[in-house]
Amino acid sequence: MTHLATREDTLALGAKLGAKLQDKDERAKLADSLAATGELTVLADTPDTVHLVIPSSVDASKVDDEAYLEELGKRALGSCVYHIQPD
């Protein structure tokens, strides 16, 4: 049976994840538990290191489309925004 996530489901999950990521200890526990599955490689950004995720495929017919490139950029950076840059 397939469950289609609603916008509310996505927002609720994002809120739970955001709360965990704000707490240093909870963030470490989450990273450890995800890595312990053996199915994922967990790389956590730090103030001086941001990981770039390269898409597995790019639609060559859309590389001139600015909106497409913007979407690829958002996916690669996970929509991260740093308002305060590290020293």
N, C-alpha and C positions, 0 to 999 in steps of 0.2 A: 504494500500500500504506500502510495506516495503522498507526502504532506507538502503542500505548497505554503511557503512562509509568507505571511502577510507583512505589511509595512510595520505593524505594531509588534509582531514577533521579532523582526529585525531590529527595531528600536530597543526593545526590551533586552535582547541579547547584547546589543552594543552598549547599553547602560551598565549591564552586569560586568562585561569585559572592561569597560572604562573604569569602573570602580576598582576592579582588581589591579589594573595597570597603574593607578594613582598611588597605590601603597607599595613601597619598595619590597617588603617581605612577601606580599601576595603576588607581586609580579614575578619574583624569583620562584615561588612555589608553582605558579602557572607554567613558567618556562620549563622547570624541572619535570613537571607531570606530563607535559606535552612531549618532551624529549624522551621520557621513559617509555613511551609507547614503541619506540624504535621505528616508527613509520614517518617521523618528521625530523627535519633538522631545524632547530630553533635558534635563530639569531636575533638577539635583542639589541635595538639601537641604544646608543649612549649619547651623551651630549656632544662628543667629538667623533662619533662614528654612526653613519646612517647606511643601512644596507639597501642596495638597489636590486630589485628583482627583475630579471630579464624575462620578458614574455616567451613562452615556448614557441609561439608562432606569430607572425605578423602578416597581415593581408597586404601583399605588395601592390595591389591595385588601389589601395587607400593611402599610400604614404604621402600623397600630396594633399590629403584632407586634414586641415588643421584640427578639426574636432576629434577625428580619429587619433591623431598623434597626442592630443591632450588627454584623451581617455587612456591611451597606453601609458602615458606619464603618470597619471593618477594611480593606475594599477601597479606600476613599478614601484612607486613610493608609498603605496598604501594610503594615499591621500594625507600623508604626514605634512604638517605645517609647523614650522619652528618660528615662533614670534620672537624669541630671544635667542640670538645666536651665541654659541659658546665662544669663550675667549681664545 
